[in-house]
Amino acid sequence: MTQSDCEQKRKAVEFALTATYNLANEVQHYIDEHSLKEDNPPDFLAIAQQLVPGEQQQMEHSLERSSLGQIAEIITTCVQCPLGKLRQHAVPGEGAADASLMVVGEGPGRDEDATGRPFVGRAGKYFDTWLSAIGISREYNVFITNIVKCRPPQNRNPYPEEAHACLPYLKRQIALVKPDAILCLGKVAANYLLETKAALHAMRTTIHRVSNIPVLVTYHPAAVLRNSDLRAPVWEDLKRLAAILNLPLDQGRS
């Protein structure tokens, strides 16, 4: 064994001993604070998970102290799920930090993947007309993001493990922006955010809540571009949203 090999092994042993010592101190500290009784032992698995958090827990703890800008930086390097290795650009979301409305879509498409910006393709431009119809603009009082921050291949629906890997980012964004209302575009976005498997038509007629924030559900702009019959129900949804936000309406829209 060379001198270099010995030094590396010595450092590895030192690191292991230090980590073990620190962990033992944390465990002893917990025992000292709690009167442990043999007839009522604590949940040692839960304690172990608290003392040695997994990757998901570590990420959530980190997010609790992160700003919108820091979250965006984390997302651009995230590889929590396979989508992170397939993207051109991550799409964290964008908009006003104190937006009155947060818009949540399903996931980035081809144009979004190419630019790193949400809702910039044909459906996004069409969606801008929806915002205009109720007197708001993504330029100053809307924050737009998605359930997943990287494009699923061929624009398929996100898999559950992909959505669940991204949801902590979305929840922290909601907590920071504190919008007056959230608009979900499409069934997939609503199902994941609201933790339900309900059909879109059933979710449309109800004002839901996430962290006590009103959540409305409507059709995705891409679906409306494919089926113009959906324009009328979308307008009804937008009117409900405008009422919640106390916004003026462009009565010429329908």
C-alpha positions as CSV (number, residue, x, y, z in Angstrom):
1,M,0.0,0.0,0.0
2,T,1.5,3.3,-1.1
3,Q,1.7,6.4,1.1
4,S,-1.1,8.0,-0.9
5,D,-3.3,5.0,-0.4
6,C,-2.7,5.0,3.3
7,E,-3.5,8.7,3.5
8,Q,-6.8,8.3,1.6
9,K,-7.8,5.3,3.8
10,R,-6.9,7.2,6.9
11,K,-9.1,10.1,5.8
12,A,-11.9,7.8,5.1
13,V,-11.6,6.2,8.5
14,E,-11.5,9.6,10.1
15,F,-14.6,10.7,8.3
16,A,-16.5,7.5,9.3
17,L,-15.5,7.9,12.9
18,T,-16.5,11.6,12.9
19,A,-19.9,10.8,11.4
20,T,-20.5,7.9,13.8
21,Y,-19.5,10.1,16.8
22,N,-21.8,12.9,15.7
23,L,-24.7,10.5,15.1
24,A,-24.1,8.9,18.5
25,N,-24.3,12.4,20.1
26,E,-27.5,13.2,18.3
27,V,-29.1,9.9,19.5
28,Q,-27.9,10.5,23.1
29,H,-29.2,14.0,23.0
30,Y,-32.6,12.6,22.0
31,I,-32.5,10.0,24.7
32,D,-31.6,12.6,27.3
33,E,-34.6,14.8,26.3
34,H,-37.1,12.0,26.4
35,S,-37.7,9.7,29.3
36,L,-37.6,6.4,27.5
37,K,-39.6,3.6,29.2
38,E,-39.2,0.0,28.4
39,D,-42.9,-0.6,28.5
40,N,-43.6,2.2,26.0
41,P,-40.6,2.4,23.6
42,P,-40.6,5.1,20.9
43,D,-40.8,4.6,17.2
44,F,-37.1,4.1,16.5
45,L,-37.7,4.0,12.7
46,A,-39.2,7.5,12.8
47,I,-36.4,8.7,15.0
48,A,-33.8,7.2,12.6
49,Q,-35.6,8.9,9.6
50,Q,-35.5,12.2,11.5
51,L,-31.8,11.9,12.4
52,V,-30.8,10.6,8.9
53,P,-33.2,12.1,6.4
54,G,-33.5,10.6,2.9
55,E,-32.8,12.6,-0.3
56,Q,-36.5,13.7,-0.6
57,Q,-36.5,14.9,3.0
58,Q,-33.2,16.7,2.6
59,M,-34.5,18.4,-0.5
60,E,-37.7,19.5,1.2
61,H,-35.7,20.9,4.2
62,S,-33.5,22.8,1.7
63,L,-36.6,24.2,-0.1
64,E,-38.0,25.5,3.2
65,R,-35.2,28.1,3.2
66,S,-35.2,28.8,-0.6
67,S,-36.4,31.9,-2.5
68,L,-38.1,31.7,-5.9
69,G,-34.7,32.4,-7.6
70,Q,-33.0,29.7,-5.6
71,I,-35.7,27.2,-6.4
72,A,-35.3,27.9,-10.1
73,E,-31.5,27.3,-9.7
74,I,-32.1,24.0,-7.9
75,I,-34.6,22.9,-10.6
76,T,-32.1,23.6,-13.5
77,T,-29.7,21.0,-12.0
78,C,-32.3,18.6,-10.6
79,V,-32.1,14.9,-11.6
80,Q,-34.5,13.5,-9.1
81,C,-36.3,11.6,-11.9
82,P,-35.4,10.4,-15.4
83,L,-36.8,13.5,-17.0
84,G,-33.9,15.5,-15.7
85,K,-31.6,13.6,-18.0
86,L,-33.7,14.0,-21.1
87,R,-34.4,17.8,-21.1
88,Q,-32.8,20.5,-23.1
89,H,-33.8,23.1,-20.5
90,A,-35.7,22.8,-17.2
91,V,-38.7,25.1,-17.0
92,P,-39.0,26.3,-13.3
93,G,-41.7,28.8,-14.1
94,E,-41.8,32.6,-14.3
95,G,-43.8,35.6,-13.3
96,A,-44.4,38.1,-10.5
97,A,-43.1,37.1,-7.1
98,D,-46.3,38.6,-5.6
99,A,-48.7,37.5,-8.3
100,S,-52.4,37.5,-7.6
101,L,-52.9,34.5,-9.9
102,M,-50.8,31.3,-10.2
103,V,-51.3,29.1,-13.2
104,V,-50.4,25.5,-13.1
105,G,-50.1,23.4,-16.2
106,E,-49.1,19.8,-16.8
107,G,-45.6,20.1,-18.0
108,P,-43.3,21.7,-20.6
109,G,-43.8,21.0,-24.3
110,R,-41.3,21.2,-27.2
111,D,-41.1,25.0,-27.3
112,E,-40.8,25.3,-23.5
113,D,-38.1,22.7,-23.4
114,A,-36.2,24.6,-26.1
115,T,-36.5,28.0,-24.3
116,G,-36.7,27.2,-20.6
117,R,-39.9,29.3,-20.4
118,P,-43.5,28.1,-19.6
119,F,-46.3,28.4,-22.1
120,V,-44.5,30.0,-25.0
121,G,-45.8,27.8,-27.8
122,R,-49.1,28.0,-29.7
123,A,-51.2,27.0,-26.7
124,G,-49.3,29.5,-24.6
125,K,-50.0,32.3,-26.9
126,Y,-53.6,31.3,-27.0
127,F,-53.7,31.2,-23.2
128,D,-52.4,34.8,-23.1
129,T,-55.7,35.9,-24.7
130,W,-57.5,34.2,-21.9
131,L,-55.6,36.3,-19.4
132,S,-56.2,39.4,-21.4
133,A,-60.0,38.7,-21.4
134,I,-60.1,39.0,-17.6
135,G,-57.8,42.0,-17.5
136,I,-54.5,40.5,-16.4
137,S,-51.2,39.7,-18.0
138,R,-48.3,37.4,-17.4
139,E,-46.1,40.4,-17.5
140,Y,-47.0,41.8,-14.1
141,N,-49.5,39.8,-12.0
142,V,-49.3,36.1,-12.9
143,F,-46.9,33.4,-12.0
144,I,-46.9,30.5,-14.5
145,T,-45.5,27.0,-13.8
146,N,-46.2,23.3,-14.3
147,I,-46.5,20.1,-12.2
148,V,-43.3,18.7,-13.7
149,K,-40.5,21.1,-14.6
150,C,-39.0,19.0,-17.5
151,R,-40.6,17.8,-20.7
152,P,-41.9,14.3,-20.7
153,P,-41.0,12.5,-24.0
154,Q,-43.5,13.1,-26.8
155,N,-45.4,15.3,-24.4
156,R,-46.9,12.2,-22.7
157,N,-48.6,12.6,-19.3
158,P,-46.1,12.7,-16.4
159,Y,-45.6,9.4,-14.5
160,P,-46.6,9.6,-10.8
161,E,-42.9,9.3,-9.7
162,E,-42.0,12.2,-11.9
163,A,-44.8,14.4,-10.6
164,H,-44.1,13.5,-7.0
165,A,-40.4,14.4,-7.4
166,C,-41.4,17.8,-8.6
167,L,-44.4,18.6,-6.3
168,P,-42.2,19.9,-3.5
169,Y,-40.9,22.6,-5.8
170,L,-44.4,23.6,-6.8
171,K,-45.6,23.7,-3.1
172,R,-42.7,25.9,-2.2
173,Q,-43.5,28.2,-5.1
174,I,-47.1,28.5,-3.9
175,A,-46.0,29.2,-0.4
176,L,-43.7,32.0,-1.6
177,V,-46.0,33.6,-4.1
178,K,-49.1,33.4,-1.9
179,P,-51.5,34.0,-4.9
180,D,-55.1,34.9,-4.3
181,A,-56.1,32.1,-6.6
182,I,-54.7,29.2,-8.6
183,L,-55.9,28.1,-12.0
184,C,-55.2,24.5,-13.1
185,L,-55.0,23.9,-16.8
186,G,-56.2,20.4,-17.6
187,K,-57.0,17.2,-15.8
188,V,-53.5,16.0,-15.1
189,A,-52.4,19.2,-13.4
190,A,-55.5,19.3,-11.3
191,N,-55.3,15.6,-10.3
192,Y,-51.8,16.0,-9.0
193,L,-52.2,19.3,-7.3
194,L,-55.5,18.4,-5.7
195,E,-54.5,14.8,-5.0
196,T,-57.6,13.4,-6.7
197,K,-58.5,11.1,-9.6
198,A,-61.7,13.0,-10.4
199,A,-62.7,13.8,-14.0
200,L,-62.1,17.3,-15.3
201,H,-65.8,18.1,-15.8
202,A,-66.5,17.2,-12.1
203,M,-63.6,19.4,-10.9
204,R,-64.6,22.4,-13.0
205,T,-67.8,23.1,-11.1
206,T,-66.2,23.3,-7.7
207,I,-63.8,25.8,-6.0
208,H,-61.1,23.7,-4.4
209,R,-58.5,24.8,-1.9
210,V,-54.8,24.2,-1.5
211,S,-53.2,25.8,1.6
212,N,-56.5,27.7,1.9
213,I,-56.0,29.3,-1.6
214,P,-59.0,29.0,-4.0
215,V,-58.2,26.6,-6.9
216,L,-60.2,26.5,-10.1
217,V,-59.9,23.9,-12.8
218,T,-60.4,24.4,-16.6
219,Y,-59.5,22.9,-19.9
220,H,-55.9,23.1,-21.2
221,P,-55.5,25.6,-24.0
222,A,-54.2,22.9,-26.3
223,A,-57.4,21.0,-25.8
224,V,-59.5,24.1,-26.7
225,L,-57.5,24.6,-29.8
226,R,-58.4,21.1,-30.9
227,N,-62.0,21.5,-29.9
228,S,-63.6,24.9,-30.2
229,D,-66.8,23.6,-28.4
230,L,-64.8,24.0,-25.2
231,R,-64.5,27.7,-25.5
232,A,-67.8,28.4,-23.9
233,P,-67.1,26.4,-20.7
234,V,-63.7,27.9,-20.5
235,W,-65.2,31.4,-20.6
236,E,-67.5,30.4,-17.7
237,D,-64.5,29.2,-15.7
238,L,-62.7,32.5,-16.4
239,K,-65.6,34.5,-15.2
240,R,-65.6,32.5,-12.0
241,L,-61.9,33.2,-11.7
242,A,-62.4,37.0,-12.3
243,A,-65.1,37.1,-9.6
244,I,-62.7,35.6,-7.1
245,L,-60.0,38.1,-8.0
246,N,-62.4,41.0,-8.4
247,L,-61.2,41.6,-11.9
248,P,-63.1,43.4,-14.8
249,L,-64.3,41.3,-17.7
250,D,-64.0,41.8,-21.4
251,Q,-67.6,41.1,-22.3
252,G,-66.8,40.8,-25.9
253,R,-65.0,37.5,-25.2
254,S,-66.8,34.2,-25.4
